[in-house]
């Protein structure tokens, strides 16, 4: 449009061609800049997508590891509860038998009583957590807050 306007103005033909050439050059330079910007954006996109893919792999491995560790923990807690129940039954059996109190020394009886009161009786509540791990503080990475949903997020 500018070229047509320049031709209609009626100036010298050489000046009109020079103006048209300058307009074309400015347009060409703008196109070159836009191409470079597009190339840089595509390169950055490729880098970011590669990084995202690597992070997704790490997330998958972390989720699998958390799942494995949680299964191990549940098995260990179940085994602990099973062993504590056995110990509780042995203790109760020893305390019920008339010969049990006679064969045990006072020190042994007091140790067993302390164990029964503190450890065995108090820890057999269903759904309890192992006392070896302090879970009283809420962590940002608490396993109860982790979503194990394996669906892909929309990017």
Beta strands, then each sheet from edge to edge (+ up, - down):
end
